Amino acid sequence: MFVAWRDLRHARGRFILIGGVVALITVLVGFLAGLTGGLAAQNVSAVLDLPGDRLVLQKPADGSASFSESSLPASAVAAWQQADGVRDAVPVGIAQTRAMQDGTSTGVALFGLPADAGDTALTRLAPSDDAEVGLSAGAAKELHASVGDTVAILGADFRVATVGGDAWYSHTPVIALTPDAWAAADKRMGGDGRATVLAVSGSPDWDAVANRTGTSAQPALLSLTALETFKSEIGSLGLMVAMLFGISALVVGAFFTVWTMQRSGDIAVLKALGATQRSLVADALGQALVVLVAGIGAGMLVVLGLGALASGALPFLVAPLTTVVPAVAMTLLGLAGAAVALRTVTTADPLTALGSNR
């Protein structure tokens, strides 16, 4: 690393420039990753909080399962509840409508589930009385409601029993009702009052029961594909993040390719003096690693600052998945790009340093 350190000190402007470019790309990647994570949480957090090992949805004969179209008949629910290996099967109703409190109206997702369904951020919202509701933090904020207030949903008044943590479904905050209250609300919207999804715990023959009942049974994470908005939203944002990763590798690779070619004479001298191939490779990659760590570190500090400022106005998620993972990925991709420049290191001819080409 002796020559690499000398280069870093001697050509500070060039390395500050590439470090700045890396930092800007990191800001783009980190902010987009945080925004993607925040949007995803506002889309699916309530689904991921459903109890059970797998989520059962109605499966049409000529299509795939969908949360928006699923309506489980009583016979399918009973078949799952009575299947061998099933410990528990909780019917959950999901519908989207509007709620109002003191003249303030907002779109909400109604979840109908029993109060003893489990212990997650979603299930803790479930009330025990048909005249009560549990508000997620987002619903309480949008409605300016607190415990004891009255919320109107589809012409019926409900007393707010609890206000819990964040729970979102398709970008609308969750309001939890009892199964009977949810069924009545669904019928007022023109529905049939049947459960949308069944949260099943246990170890039955999943495929056999699903085929027999005309349903699909998937783990919560895989069932997210049944949300149309999730597929389109995450697909487009994920593509942009992937393209930014590719751009970072190309930029870093191009920079170090040109820089290493300019150092070919120095590398040839080092080879003539007996430097090993391994030490020269470590010198070149070490130099790239220093620039990448400095640039990515500076960029991530900016992302954390912007995330703190934007979290109140935008669905921005600051978590290891949106900060540490992109930083590590950019470092590895940057080193992969810099590795392209190693051909100059490995093919440099010591005779060049002795003037054989003159």
N, C-alpha and C positions, 0 to 999 in steps of 0.2 A: 504493500500500500504506500510505499515511500513516494514513488513517482506520481501515484494518484493524488496524494495529499498535496504535492507540489503543484500539480495541475489545478486542483481546486483553489489554491491560494493565488496562483499566477493569473488564471483566467476567471476571476470571480464574476465578472459581468456575464459571461456566457452561461455559467452554471446558475447564477441567480435568475437569468432569463428562462432557462429550461425548468428550474425549480418553480418559478412563478407560473409557467404554463401547466406544470403538473398540479400545482395548488388550485388553479382555476378549474381544471378538469375534475379534481377531487371535490370542489365545491358543487359543481354541476351534478356529479354522480351522487354525492352524499345528500344533497338537498332533494334530488329526485327520488332517491331511495327512501328518505324519510317521508316524503309526500306519498309515495307509493304505499309504504307501511301504514301511514295514517288513514289513507283512503280505504285500504284493505280492511283495517280494523273497524272503520265505520260501515263497512259492507257486511262483515261476517262474524263480528265478535259474539253476537248472541247465538249464532249457530254453533260456534266452537264451544260455547258454554253449556250447551244442552247436555243433560246427563246421559249415561249409557256408553256402551262400547261401540255400537253402530247406530246409524240413523236409517230408518226405513221410510221410503217414499213410494207412492203409487207409481208404477211403471206402465206407461201406455204400450199397447201392443205394437204400435208402429213408430215409436220414438223413444227418447231417453227421459229419465225422471227429471222433474222440475218442481222446485218449491212453489212456484206461482200457480201450478196446475194440479198439484197433488191433493187428493182428497181420499183418505183411507176409509173404505167401508167397514162397518162394524164386524163383519165376518173375518176380514183380514186382521184387524186388531185382535180379535179373540183367538185366531189361529196362532199368532205370534205369542200371545200371553200364555197359551197352553202348550206351546212347543217344548219338547224335551231339551233341557239345558238352559232354558231362559230363566234367569233369576228375577228380572223385572222388565216391564215394558210400559213406558209412560207415554200416553197419547199427548201430543202438543199441538195446539192450534196456532196458526200464524196468519195474520191478515193485516193489511195496511189501510189506514183511514186517517181522519183528523180528530184532534181533541181540542177542547176549549176550556179556558179558565179565566174568568173576569175579562172577557172580551179579547183575550189573546188566543189565537188559533195556530196550530202547527200540525204538520204531518207526523204520524207516529206509526209504529208497528205494534200491533196487539198480539201478545203471546198468552195463550191460555194453558196453564199447567197447574197441577196440584201443589199445595204448599209443602208437602213432604217429598218432593221429587228428587232432592239431592242437596248438595252444598256447593253451589257455584255462584258467581256474581249474578247470574240470571235467575237461578232458582230461589235465591234469597229475596228476590222481589215479589215472589208469588204470595198473594194475600190468602187468608183463610175464610173470608166472608165474601159472598157474591156482590155485596154493595161496596166493596173496597177495591182499590188498585194499588199496585206498587210502581213507582216511577223510577226509571233510570236517571242518572245524574243529568244526561242530556235532555231528557223530557222535562225534568223539573226546571232546568235552566230556561228552556224555550217557553215553557208555560208560566214561568215565574211562580211556581207552586211549591208548597212545603207540606209537611205532615199536618193533617187536619183540614186542609183545603178541599174544596169540591171541584172535581173535573167532570166536564160533560163530554160524553162519547156517544155519538149517533143518537142523540136525544135522551140518553139516560145519564143520571148523575151518579158519580162515584166519589167516595171519600178516600183521600190519599192516606194509606196506612203506613207506607214506608217510602223512603227515598234512598236508593242504593248507588252502586258504582255505575260505571259506563257500560252500556249494552246497546248495540246498534244492529240494525238489520236493513240492508239495502239503503244505507245512508239516512235512515230515519231512526230516532231514539225509541227505545222499547218501553211499553207500558204493559205490566203483567196483570192478568185477571185470573179468576178461577175458571176451571174448564166450563162450568155451566154458564157463567157470565160471558165467556168468550163465544160459546155456541150461540147464545141469544144475540150477541152483537153481530156475529157472522151472518145470521139469518136476516137481520135487519139490512145488511148490505146485499142481500140476494143470494147468499151462499146456502149450503146445506147443513152447516154446523158440525161437519165431520172433521176429525183431526187431520192436520196437514202432514205431520211426521210422527213417527213412533221411535222413541229413544229406548233401545233394547240393550240390556246388560245380560251377560252370560256367555255360554259357548255352545250354542245350538249348531246344527248343520245349516249354516247361513244360506247357502245356495239352494238347498232342497226346499227350505221353508219359503224363500223368496220366490222360487219358481211356482210353488203350489199356490201362493197367495197373489201372484201377479204384482209383486213389489220388487224394489231393489234395496239392498242392505249394504251400506258402505261406511267405513270409518268417517268421523266428522270432517277430517281434512280432505278426503277424497270426495265427499259429498258436496263440497263447495262448487264443483263444476255444474251442479244443478241450479246454481244462481246465475242467470244470464248476465247480469250487470258485472258480476265478479270476473267472468271469463273475458269479456271485452275490455274491461278497464285494466285489469292486471296484465293482460296480454300486450296491450299497446305500451303501457308504462314500462313493463319488463323489457320489451324490445328496445326502447330508448336507453335504458340502463345498460343493456348488453352492448349496444352500439358505442356508447361512451367508453365502456371498458376496452373495446377494440381500438377506438381512437387513441386512448392513452397508451396502449402498447405500441401502436404505430408511431406516435410522436416521439416517445422515449427511444424506441428502436432506431428511428431515423436520426435523431440527434447523436446518439452514441456511435452509430455507424460512421457518420461524417467525422466525429471527433476522434474516433479510433484510427480512421484512415489518415488523419493529419498527424497522428502520433506514430505512424508506422516506422519512421526513422528511429525514434527513441526505443521502440519495442525491439527493432533489429539490433541496436546497440546493446540493450540488455541481454538479448540472446547471445550475442557475441561474447559478452562478459560472463556467460554461464548461467543466466537466469533460467529456471525450469519453466516448462509449459504451465504447470499448475500454478506457480506463483504469479505468472503473467495474467492468467485467467482470473485468479483471485483479485489481482490488482484492478482489472477492468470492471469486474462485477461489483467489487467493493465500492469503487467510485460511483457506479450507477446506484447502488443501494443507499449510499449517503445522500445523494441528490433526491432519490425517491422518498426516503424517510422524512427528510426536511420538508419537501414540497407537500407530501400527503399529510404530514403532521400539521403544517400551517393551514392547509385546506380544511382539515377536520375541525380545527379550532373555530374557523369561520362558520362551518356548518352548525356546530353546537350553539354558537352565538345567534345565528339566524334562526335556528330551530326554537331557541328559547323565546325569541321575539315573535315568531310566527305562530307558536303553538296556540295562542289565544284566538287567532283569526283563521288559521288553516288547520286541517286535520294532519298534523305533523307528528310523526312517531320517532322519538329518540330512544333507541334500544341497541344492544349489541348487533342485532341483525341488520340494522340500518346504518351503523357507524363502523364497528370493528370489522364486520365481514366485508363491506366494500373497500375499506382501507387495506386489508390483507390481500384481497383479490387484485387491487390496483398495484400493490407492491410486487406480487408474483407475476402479473402480466407485464409490468414494466421491466422486471428482470428478464422475462422471456424475450421481450423486444430488444433489450440490451444484449442478450445472448447472440442475436443475429450478427452483432458487430464482432464477435469473437473470431470470425474467419480471418480478419486482418491480423489478429494476435497469433493465431495458430500457423499462419502461412508466411509470416514475416521472415525474410531471408537475412541471416546475419551478414552475408557478403555485401548486402546493400550498405550496411554501416561501414564497411571497409572500402567503399568506393568502387566496387567491381563494375558498376554500371556507368562509370564515367569514362 
